[in-house]
Amino acid sequence: MAVVQISCTPIGEGTGGISKYVAGCLKLVEKSGLKYQLTPMGTILEGDLDAIFSLVQQMHESPFNAGAQRVSTLIKIDDRRDKEHTMESKLRSVANQLGN
């Protein structure tokens, strides 16, 4: 199972606010059925890597479909296959190191 962080940012839209574009991407995430977590700096996806890649492409296109002329998409992939690997297990591992 992969854990992927994605941030799709329209560039040069003038207003500075991008929440409408984020909302458009998040609608696609919700429709996908993948587990996710929205953060202030991006969205974290969890699931099968092929399903995530398909969703990433849709998310990248979403701001263009909403009128953006340029989009910068940042993707970070953590794909571990030797043991349980979820958003929760990653947080639990750090908490254990802190003695929590």
Residue frames relative to the residue before (quaternion, step in Angstrom):
aa qw qx qy qz dx dy dz
M 1.0000 0.0000 0.0000 0.0000 0.00 0.00 0.00
A 0.2740 -0.7744 0.5540 0.1349 3.55 -0.97 0.89
V 0.1827 -0.7083 0.6680 0.1366 3.49 -1.33 0.53
V 0.0186 -0.8250 0.5603 -0.0713 3.55 -0.59 1.21
Q 0.1863 -0.7493 0.6246 0.1169 3.54 -0.99 0.88
I 0.0117 -0.8025 0.5957 -0.0315 3.56 -0.90 0.97
S 0.0003 -0.7612 0.6485 -0.0014 3.51 -1.15 0.74
C 0.0983 -0.7805 0.6172 0.0162 3.57 -0.67 1.17
T 0.0077 -0.8343 0.5484 -0.0566 3.56 -0.49 1.20
P 0.3026 -0.7246 0.5838 0.2062 3.59 -0.69 1.01
I 0.2258 -0.7795 0.5749 0.1038 3.56 -1.01 0.83
G 0.8389 0.2262 -0.1650 0.4667 3.54 -1.06 0.83
E 0.3919 0.7393 -0.4681 0.2840 3.57 1.10 0.59
G 0.5389 -0.7122 0.3450 0.2886 3.57 1.29 0.11
T 0.7431 0.4293 -0.2554 0.4452 3.61 0.84 -0.83
G 0.4512 -0.6880 0.4560 0.3395 3.59 1.15 -0.48
G 0.6929 0.4441 -0.2753 0.4968 3.60 1.08 -0.61
I 0.1024 -0.8159 0.5676 0.0404 3.55 -0.94 0.88
S 0.3345 0.7911 -0.4737 0.1946 3.60 1.25 0.12
K 0.6208 0.5362 -0.3669 0.4387 3.63 1.01 -0.62
Y 0.6508 0.4994 -0.3135 0.4784 3.58 1.09 -0.67
V 0.6172 0.5303 -0.3326 0.4767 3.57 1.06 -0.78
A 0.6512 0.5167 -0.3142 0.4586 3.59 0.93 -0.88
G 0.6339 0.5285 -0.3303 0.4581 3.59 1.01 -0.75
C 0.6567 0.4899 -0.3001 0.4885 3.58 1.00 -0.82
L 0.6690 0.5175 -0.3076 0.4359 3.57 0.92 -0.88
K 0.5803 0.5613 -0.3774 0.4536 3.60 1.10 -0.56
L 0.6452 0.5102 -0.3135 0.4745 3.58 1.03 -0.76
V 0.6273 0.5334 -0.3261 0.4644 3.57 1.03 -0.84
E 0.6684 0.4981 -0.3029 0.4620 3.58 0.84 -0.94
K 0.6555 0.5148 -0.3052 0.4605 3.58 0.99 -0.83
S 0.6266 0.5810 -0.3322 0.3993 3.61 1.09 -0.70
G 0.3721 -0.7378 0.4809 0.2932 3.57 1.11 -0.66
L 0.4802 0.6559 -0.4471 0.3733 3.59 1.25 0.03
K 0.5124 -0.5996 0.5081 0.3461 3.54 -1.19 0.53
Y 0.0621 0.8109 -0.5774 0.0729 3.58 -0.95 0.85
Q 0.1374 -0.7413 0.6459 0.1198 3.50 -1.39 0.23
L 0.2807 -0.7409 0.5904 0.1541 3.55 -0.76 1.09
T 0.0617 -0.7807 0.6214 0.0261 3.58 -0.93 0.91
P 0.6681 -0.5043 0.3411 0.4277 3.62 -1.17 0.21
M 0.7714 0.3601 -0.1774 0.4937 3.59 1.16 -0.52
G 0.8039 -0.0848 0.0574 0.5859 3.60 1.23 0.09
T 0.4442 -0.6529 0.5360 0.2985 3.52 -1.33 -0.25
I 0.2284 -0.7543 0.6011 0.1326 3.55 -0.99 0.86
L 0.1516 -0.7874 0.5964 0.0361 3.54 -0.85 1.09
E 0.1020 -0.7848 0.6092 0.0508 3.57 -1.14 0.64
G 0.5177 0.6454 -0.4609 0.3210 3.56 -0.89 0.91
D 0.7722 -0.2962 0.2778 0.4887 3.48 -1.34 -0.48
L 0.5165 -0.6884 0.4146 0.2957 3.57 -0.78 1.04
D 0.6312 0.5272 -0.3483 0.4498 3.63 0.98 -0.71
A 0.6533 0.5000 -0.3106 0.4762 3.59 0.98 -0.82
I 0.6475 0.5138 -0.3181 0.4642 3.57 1.02 -0.81
F 0.6488 0.5172 -0.3305 0.4499 3.61 0.91 -0.84
S 0.6259 0.5261 -0.3350 0.4682 3.58 1.02 -0.75
L 0.6685 0.4902 -0.2885 0.4792 3.57 0.97 -0.89
V 0.6104 0.5579 -0.3510 0.4393 3.61 0.98 -0.80
Q 0.6496 0.5113 -0.3198 0.4629 3.58 0.93 -0.85
Q 0.6544 0.5048 -0.3087 0.4708 3.59 0.95 -0.86
M 0.6582 0.5120 -0.3099 0.4567 3.58 0.96 -0.88
H 0.6363 0.5293 -0.3280 0.4554 3.59 0.99 -0.80
E 0.6867 0.4825 -0.2756 0.4686 3.59 1.02 -0.81
S 0.5421 0.6801 -0.3869 0.3064 3.59 1.09 -0.66
P 0.6838 0.4612 -0.3244 0.4630 3.68 0.76 -0.82
F 0.6039 0.5396 -0.3593 0.4638 3.60 1.08 -0.65
N 0.6598 0.5129 -0.2972 0.4618 3.56 0.98 -0.89
A 0.6935 0.4391 -0.2616 0.5078 3.59 1.24 -0.48
G 0.7204 -0.4854 0.2401 0.4332 3.59 1.22 0.33
A 0.4832 0.6563 -0.4568 0.3564 3.62 1.18 -0.11
Q 0.3419 -0.7473 0.5390 0.1846 3.56 -1.13 0.70
R 0.7769 0.1240 -0.0601 0.6144 3.56 1.28 -0.41
V 0.0293 -0.7999 0.5988 -0.0270 3.57 -0.95 0.95
S 0.1541 -0.7522 0.6353 0.0832 3.54 -1.00 0.91
T 0.0653 -0.8076 0.5861 -0.0054 3.57 -0.69 1.13
L 0.1414 -0.7784 0.6104 0.0393 3.53 -0.82 1.11
I 0.0305 -0.8005 0.5977 -0.0303 3.56 -0.80 1.07
K 0.0442 -0.7662 0.6410 0.0043 3.55 -0.98 0.94
I 0.1158 -0.8209 0.5591 0.0107 3.58 -0.65 1.16
D 0.0440 -0.7455 0.6648 0.0142 3.55 -0.99 0.96
D 0.0501 0.8147 -0.5665 0.1132 3.57 -0.22 1.32
R 0.0497 0.8072 -0.5804 0.0949 3.57 -0.18 1.30
R 0.1352 -0.8449 0.5172 0.0201 3.55 -0.76 1.05
D 0.5923 0.6056 -0.3663 0.3849 3.60 1.23 0.05
K 0.8005 0.0197 -0.0233 0.5986 3.62 1.24 -0.21
E 0.7522 -0.3559 0.2709 0.4840 3.56 -1.32 0.06
H 0.0562 0.7985 -0.5926 0.0892 3.54 -0.86 0.99
T 0.2350 0.7506 -0.5741 0.2276 3.55 -0.17 1.33
M 0.6818 -0.4341 0.3598 0.4661 3.56 -1.26 0.08
E 0.6800 0.5028 -0.2890 0.4486 3.56 0.91 -0.95
S 0.6641 0.5042 -0.3222 0.4483 3.60 0.92 -0.83
K 0.6206 0.5321 -0.3444 0.4617 3.59 1.08 -0.65
L 0.6698 0.4835 -0.2942 0.4806 3.59 0.97 -0.86
R 0.6334 0.5405 -0.3188 0.4528 3.56 1.03 -0.83
S 0.6338 0.5421 -0.3249 0.4460 3.59 1.00 -0.81
V 0.6624 0.4813 -0.2997 0.4897 3.59 0.97 -0.83
A 0.6361 0.5303 -0.3283 0.4542 3.59 0.95 -0.84
N 0.6343 0.5291 -0.3225 0.4624 3.58 1.03 -0.78
Q 0.6414 0.5199 -0.3126 0.4696 3.57 1.04 -0.78
L 0.6832 0.4657 -0.2724 0.4920 3.58 1.14 -0.64
G 0.5031 -0.6697 0.4122 0.3584 3.57 1.27 -0.16
N 0.4736 0.6781 -0.4285 0.3636 3.58 1.24 0.40
